[in-house]
Amino acid sequence: MVSVVLFVGMFLPAFVQAQPCVGPDPFYGDCPIDSGLVFLLIAGAAYGIKKVVDARKSSPGQNSEV
C-alpha cells in the first residue's frame, strides 16, 4: 500500500498538466486565478472562525466576565 502511494505521488505530477495560458505573453501569465479560489479561501476562513467560536462556547469552566 505504501509503495502504491509513493508511486502515485512521484509519477502523477508528470501526467497532470494545467491549461495553456493564452494571451499576449504566455510566459509571464495573463491567466487570472479564478474566483473559485477566492470562494474557497473565504469559506475556509468562515469555517475556521465558526470552529473557534463553537470551541469557546462549549469549553466548561471558562467565564468571559472578569
MOPAC internal coordinates of N, CA, C and O (Angstrom, degrees):
PM7 1SCF
backbone

  N    0.0000 0     0.00 0     0.00 0    0    0    0
  C    1.4444 1     0.00 0     0.00 0    1    0    0
  C    1.5280 1   110.79 1     0.00 0    2    1    0
  O    1.2310 1   120.90 1   137.38 1    3    2    1
  N    1.3212 1   115.88 1   -42.62 1    3    2    1
  C    1.4535 1   119.90 1  -179.45 1    5    3    2
  C    1.5261 1   110.41 1   -65.74 1    6    5    3
  O    1.2310 1   120.56 1   142.72 1    7    6    5
  N    1.3082 1   116.54 1   -37.28 1    7    6    5
  C    1.4606 1   119.15 1  -179.81 1    9    7    6
  C    1.5309 1   111.46 1   -67.50 1   10    9    7
  O    1.2310 1   120.24 1   146.03 1   11   10    9
  N    1.3225 1   117.15 1   -33.97 1   11   10    9
  C    1.4668 1   120.32 1   177.43 1   13   11   10
  C    1.5262 1   110.04 1   -65.92 1   14   13   11
  O    1.2310 1   120.25 1   136.12 1   15   14   13
  N    1.3183 1   117.12 1   -43.88 1   15   14   13
  C    1.4624 1   121.24 1   179.20 1   17   15   14
  C    1.5264 1   110.31 1   -63.77 1   18   17   15
  O    1.2310 1   120.03 1   136.95 1   19   18   17
  N    1.3118 1   117.54 1   -43.05 1   19   18   17
  C    1.4577 1   120.07 1   177.86 1   21   19   18
  C    1.5221 1   111.76 1   -64.39 1   22   21   19
  O    1.2310 1   120.27 1   139.39 1   23   22   21
  N    1.3189 1   117.09 1   -40.61 1   23   22   21
  C    1.4570 1   121.09 1   178.82 1   25   23   22
  C    1.5266 1   111.00 1   -61.89 1   26   25   23
  O    1.2310 1   120.81 1   132.05 1   27   26   25
  N    1.3253 1   116.05 1   -47.95 1   27   26   25
  C    1.4690 1   120.30 1   179.75 1   29   27   26
  C    1.5213 1   110.24 1   -63.99 1   30   29   27
  O    1.2310 1   120.11 1   137.87 1   31   30   29
  N    1.3146 1   117.40 1   -42.13 1   31   30   29
  C    1.4544 1   120.62 1  -179.48 1   33   31   30
  C    1.5132 1   113.51 1   -65.70 1   34   33   31
  O    1.2310 1   120.32 1   149.86 1   35   34   33
  N    1.3099 1   116.99 1   -30.14 1   35   34   33
  C    1.4580 1   120.35 1  -178.07 1   37   35   34
  C    1.5231 1   112.77 1   -86.13 1   38   37   35
  O    1.2310 1   119.76 1   144.00 1   39   38   37
  N    1.3309 1   118.06 1   -36.00 1   39   38   37
  C    1.4545 1   120.23 1  -170.94 1   41   39   38
  C    1.5249 1   115.17 1  -107.90 1   42   41   39
  O    1.2310 1   119.42 1   165.69 1   43   42   41
  N    1.3143 1   118.72 1   -14.31 1   43   42   41
  C    1.4579 1   120.30 1   178.98 1   45   43   42
  C    1.5310 1   112.52 1   -65.64 1   46   45   43
  O    1.2310 1   118.22 1   139.94 1   47   46   45
  N    1.3209 1   121.00 1   -40.06 1   47   46   45
  C    1.4674 1   118.95 1   178.88 1   49   47   46
  C    1.5223 1   114.02 1   -59.80 1   50   49   47
  O    1.2310 1   119.55 1   157.16 1   51   50   49
  N    1.3024 1   118.45 1   -22.84 1   51   50   49
  C    1.4581 1   120.69 1   178.28 1   53   51   50
  C    1.5239 1   111.69 1   -70.64 1   54   53   51
  O    1.2310 1   120.07 1   154.63 1   55   54   53
  N    1.3340 1   117.46 1   -25.37 1   55   54   53
  C    1.4556 1   121.55 1  -177.97 1   57   55   54
  C    1.5256 1   113.85 1   -98.03 1   58   57   55
  O    1.2310 1   120.22 1   165.55 1   59   58   57
  N    1.3115 1   117.18 1   -14.45 1   59   58   57
  C    1.4571 1   121.51 1  -177.38 1   61   59   58
  C    1.5200 1   108.36 1   -95.48 1   62   61   59
  O    1.2310 1   121.07 1   -53.21 1   63   62   61
  N    1.3232 1   115.56 1   126.79 1   63   62   61
  C    1.4578 1   119.47 1  -179.87 1   65   63   62
  C    1.5112 1   109.43 1  -131.38 1   66   65   63
  O    1.2310 1   121.00 1   -34.71 1   67   66   65
  N    1.3229 1   115.70 1   145.29 1   67   66   65
  C    1.4554 1   121.18 1   177.51 1   69   67   66
  C    1.5193 1   109.62 1   -80.57 1   70   69   67
  O    1.2310 1   121.07 1   -11.80 1   71   70   69
  N    1.3027 1   115.55 1   168.20 1   71   70   69
  C    1.4515 1   120.16 1   177.02 1   73   71   70
  C    1.5194 1   109.05 1   -68.23 1   74   73   71
  O    1.2310 1   120.02 1   -33.83 1   75   74   73
  N    1.3104 1   117.57 1   146.17 1   75   74   73
  C    1.4576 1   119.28 1   177.82 1   77   75   74
  C    1.5255 1   110.85 1   -69.28 1   78   77   75
  O    1.2310 1   121.24 1   -33.76 1   79   78   77
  N    1.2884 1   115.23 1   146.24 1   79   78   77
  C    1.4537 1   121.00 1   179.82 1   81   79   78
  C    1.5245 1   108.36 1   -86.38 1   82   81   79
  O    1.2310 1   120.57 1   -60.22 1   83   82   81
  N    1.2928 1   116.51 1   119.78 1   83   82   81
  C    1.4561 1   120.74 1   177.74 1   85   83   82
  C    1.5181 1   108.01 1  -107.80 1   86   85   83
  O    1.2310 1   121.24 1   -53.26 1   87   86   85
  N    1.2794 1   115.23 1   126.74 1   87   86   85
  C    1.4532 1   120.53 1  -179.37 1   89   87   86
  C    1.5030 1   108.83 1   173.17 1   90   89   87
  O    1.2310 1   120.44 1     7.64 1   91   90   89
  N    1.3152 1   116.76 1  -172.36 1   91   90   89
  C    1.4548 1   119.43 1  -177.69 1   93   91   90
  C    1.5248 1   112.89 1   -65.14 1   94   93   91
  O    1.2310 1   119.96 1   145.86 1   95   94   93
  N    1.3315 1   117.69 1   -34.14 1   95   94   93
  C    1.4591 1   120.45 1  -178.30 1   97   95   94
  C    1.5227 1   109.17 1  -138.21 1   98   97   95
  O    1.2310 1   119.65 1   -89.04 1   99   98   97
  N    1.3339 1   118.28 1    90.96 1   99   98   97
  C    1.4555 1   119.79 1  -174.06 1  101   99   98
  C    1.5205 1   114.62 1   -67.95 1  102  101   99
  O    1.2310 1   119.30 1   164.12 1  103  102  101
  N    1.3311 1   118.94 1   -15.88 1  103  102  101
  C    1.4542 1   119.72 1  -177.78 1  105  103  102
  C    1.5236 1   112.55 1   -81.14 1  106  105  103
  O    1.2310 1   119.79 1   153.84 1  107  106  105
  N    1.3133 1   118.01 1   -26.16 1  107  106  105
  C    1.4561 1   120.06 1  -178.46 1  109  107  106
  C    1.5105 1   112.10 1  -108.88 1  110  109  107
  O    1.2310 1   120.56 1  -171.30 1  111  110  109
  N    1.2771 1   116.53 1     8.70 1  111  110  109
  C    1.4454 1   123.05 1   164.26 1  113  111  110
  C    1.5061 1   117.90 1    69.18 1  114  113  111
  O    1.2310 1   120.93 1   -84.73 1  115  114  113
  N    1.2887 1   115.83 1    95.27 1  115  114  113
  C    1.4375 1   120.29 1   165.78 1  117  115  114
  C    1.5220 1   109.72 1   -99.10 1  118  117  115
  O    1.2310 1   120.61 1  -162.15 1  119  118  117
  N    1.3295 1   116.45 1    17.85 1  119  118  117
  C    1.4612 1   120.97 1  -179.76 1  121  119  118
  C    1.5222 1   108.58 1   -87.55 1  122  121  119
  O    1.2310 1   120.43 1   -66.59 1  123  122  121
  N    1.3227 1   116.79 1   113.41 1  123  122  121
  C    1.4684 1   119.21 1  -177.79 1  125  123  122
  C    1.5251 1   111.65 1   -75.88 1  126  125  123
  O    1.2310 1   121.34 1   -26.75 1  127  126  125
  N    1.3096 1   115.03 1   153.25 1  127  126  125
  C    1.4589 1   120.16 1   171.77 1  129  127  126
  C    1.5186 1   106.60 1   -76.91 1  130  129  127
  O    1.2310 1   120.43 1   -49.23 1  131  130  129
  N    1.2856 1   116.79 1   130.77 1  131  130  129
  C    1.4567 1   121.45 1  -174.38 1  133  131  130
  C    1.5215 1   110.90 1   -66.93 1  134  133  131
  O    1.2310 1   120.38 1   -21.56 1  135  134  133
  N    1.2952 1   116.89 1   158.44 1  135  134  133
  C    1.4571 1   121.38 1  -179.83 1  137  135  134
  C    1.5237 1   111.61 1   -69.56 1  138  137  135
  O    1.2310 1   119.91 1   166.97 1  139  138  137
  N    1.3149 1   117.77 1   -13.03 1  139  138  137
  C    1.4621 1   120.13 1   176.82 1  141  139  138
  C    1.5103 1   112.00 1   -62.83 1  142  141  139
  O    1.2310 1   120.40 1   145.18 1  143  142  141
  N    1.3272 1   116.85 1   -34.82 1  143  142  141
  C    1.4583 1   120.68 1   177.77 1  145  143  142
  C    1.5259 1   110.37 1   -66.16 1  146  145  143
  O    1.2310 1   120.55 1   139.30 1  147  146  145
  N    1.3060 1   116.55 1   -40.70 1  147  146  145
  C    1.4677 1   120.85 1   178.13 1  149  147  146
  C    1.5235 1   109.38 1   -63.00 1  150  149  147
  O    1.2310 1   120.35 1   137.19 1  151  150  149
  N    1.3382 1   116.94 1   -42.81 1  151  150  149
  C    1.4587 1   120.69 1   178.00 1  153  151  150
  C    1.5255 1   110.95 1   -59.95 1  154  153  151
  O    1.2310 1   119.91 1   136.94 1  155  154  153
  N    1.3232 1   117.78 1   -43.06 1  155  154  153
  C    1.4613 1   120.64 1   179.98 1  157  155  154
  C    1.5210 1   111.81 1   -65.05 1  158  157  155
  O    1.2310 1   120.03 1   141.10 1  159  158  157
  N    1.3247 1   117.55 1   -38.90 1  159  158  157
  C    1.4609 1   120.70 1   177.77 1  161  159  158
  C    1.5289 1   111.46 1   -64.67 1  162  161  159
  O    1.2310 1   120.54 1   136.20 1  163  162  161
  N    1.3313 1   116.58 1   -43.80 1  163  162  161
  C    1.4660 1   120.20 1   179.34 1  165  163  162
  C    1.5271 1   110.49 1   -65.99 1  166  165  163
  O    1.2310 1   120.06 1   137.66 1  167  166  165
  N    1.3235 1   117.49 1   -42.34 1  167  166  165
  C    1.4558 1   120.79 1   179.05 1  169  167  166
  C    1.5319 1   111.05 1   -64.16 1  170  169  167
  O    1.2310 1   120.14 1   140.67 1  171  170  169
  N    1.3234 1   117.34 1   -39.33 1  171  170  169
  C    1.4629 1   120.55 1   178.07 1  173  171  170
  C    1.5166 1   112.27 1   -65.75 1  174  173  171
  O    1.2310 1   120.60 1   139.28 1  175  174  173
  N    1.3327 1   116.46 1   -40.72 1  175  174  173
  C    1.4706 1   120.28 1   178.15 1  177  175  174
  C    1.5244 1   110.43 1   -65.56 1  178  177  175
  O    1.2310 1   120.16 1   137.55 1  179  178  177
  N    1.3318 1   117.30 1   -42.45 1  179  178  177
  C    1.4630 1   120.30 1   179.41 1  181  179  178
  C    1.5263 1   110.86 1   -64.76 1  182  181  179
  O    1.2310 1   120.16 1   140.13 1  183  182  181
  N    1.3086 1   117.29 1   -39.87 1  183  182  181
  C    1.4680 1   120.85 1   178.74 1  185  183  182
  C    1.5346 1   110.50 1   -65.39 1  186  185  183
  O    1.2310 1   120.39 1   139.31 1  187  186  185
  N    1.3287 1   116.87 1   -40.69 1  187  186  185
  C    1.4588 1   120.26 1   177.76 1  189  187  186
  C    1.5195 1   112.03 1   -64.04 1  190  189  187
  O    1.2310 1   120.37 1   138.38 1  191  190  189
  N    1.3249 1   116.89 1   -41.62 1  191  190  189
  C    1.4668 1   120.32 1   178.41 1  193  191  190
  C    1.5261 1   110.45 1   -64.52 1  194  193  191
  O    1.2310 1   120.57 1   139.01 1  195  194  193
  N    1.3375 1   116.52 1   -40.99 1  195  194  193
  C    1.4603 1   120.36 1   178.07 1  197  195  194
  C    1.5229 1   111.02 1   -61.62 1  198  197  195
  O    1.2310 1   120.14 1   138.10 1  199  198  197
  N    1.3143 1   117.34 1   -41.90 1  199  198  197
  C    1.4627 1   120.81 1   179.45 1  201  199  198
  C    1.5292 1   111.36 1   -63.74 1  202  201  199
  O    1.2310 1   120.50 1   139.84 1  203  202  201
  N    1.3297 1   116.65 1   -40.16 1  203  202  201
  C    1.4651 1   120.09 1   179.44 1  205  203  202
  C    1.5245 1   110.48 1   -66.05 1  206  205  203
  O    1.2310 1   120.38 1   136.72 1  207  206  205
  N    1.3273 1   116.87 1   -43.28 1  207  206  205
  C    1.4621 1   120.71 1   179.53 1  209  207  206
  C    1.5216 1   110.47 1   -64.53 1  210  209  207
  O    1.2310 1   119.75 1   136.39 1  211  210  209
  N    1.3111 1   118.08 1   -43.61 1  211  210  209
  C    1.4615 1   121.25 1   178.29 1  213  211  210
  C    1.5269 1   111.45 1   -63.71 1  214  213  211
  O    1.2310 1   120.09 1   141.79 1  215  214  213
  N    1.3187 1   117.44 1   -38.21 1  215  214  213
  C    1.4633 1   120.54 1   179.66 1  217  215  214
  C    1.5219 1   110.73 1   -67.22 1  218  217  215
  O    1.2310 1   120.38 1   143.27 1  219  218  217
  N    1.3175 1   116.88 1   -36.73 1  219  218  217
  C    1.4776 1   119.84 1   178.44 1  221  219  218
  C    1.5170 1   111.34 1   -70.46 1  222  221  219
  O    1.2310 1   120.02 1   145.42 1  223  222  221
  N    1.3311 1   117.56 1   -34.58 1  223  222  221
  C    1.4667 1   120.53 1   179.02 1  225  223  222
  C    1.5149 1   111.62 1   -69.71 1  226  225  223
  O    1.2310 1   120.00 1   142.28 1  227  226  225
  N    1.3109 1   117.60 1   -37.72 1  227  226  225
  C    1.4541 1   120.65 1  -173.48 1  229  227  226
  C    1.5266 1   114.02 1   -90.82 1  230  229  227
  O    1.2310 1   119.16 1   175.22 1  231  230  229
  N    1.3263 1   119.20 1    -4.78 1  231  230  229
  C    1.4561 1   119.22 1  -179.71 1  233  231  230
  C    1.5223 1   110.03 1   -76.63 1  234  233  231
  O    1.2310 1   120.18 1   -59.31 1  235  234  233
  N    1.3545 1   117.26 1   120.69 1  235  234  233
  C    1.4587 1   121.67 1  -176.85 1  237  235  234
  C    1.5285 1   111.43 1   -75.16 1  238  237  235
  O    1.2310 1   120.93 1   -31.43 1  239  238  237
  N    1.3249 1   115.82 1   148.57 1  239  238  237
  C    1.4507 1   120.60 1   176.05 1  241  239  238
  C    1.5187 1   114.62 1    80.81 1  242  241  239
  O    1.2310 1   119.49 1   177.92 1  243  242  241
  N    1.2802 1   118.58 1    -2.08 1  243  242  241
  C    1.4554 1   122.27 1   178.70 1  245  243  242
  C    1.5112 1   108.54 1   -92.79 1  246  245  243
  O    1.2310 1   120.67 1   -55.29 1  247  246  245
  N    1.3054 1   116.32 1   124.71 1  247  246  245
  C    1.4524 1   121.42 1   177.84 1  249  247  246
  C    1.5034 1   107.71 1  -123.12 1  250  249  247
  O    1.2310 1   119.82 1   -55.71 1  251  250  249
  N    1.3314 1   117.95 1   124.29 1  251  250  249
  C    1.4611 1   120.47 1  -176.08 1  253  251  250
  C    1.5200 1   112.29 1   -79.18 1  254  253  251
  O    1.2310 1   120.08 1   166.09 1  255  254  253
  N    1.3520 1   117.45 1   -13.91 1  255  254  253
  C    1.4555 1   119.58 1   179.96 1  257  255  254
  C    1.5264 1   109.82 1   -82.85 1  258  257  255
  O    1.2310 1   120.78 1   -36.95 1  259  258  257
  N    1.3124 1   116.11 1   143.05 1  259  258  257
  C    1.4702 1   120.40 1  -179.05 1  261  259  258
  C    1.4921 1   110.49 1  -105.35 1  262  261  259
  O    1.2310 1   120.10 1   180.00 1  263  262  261

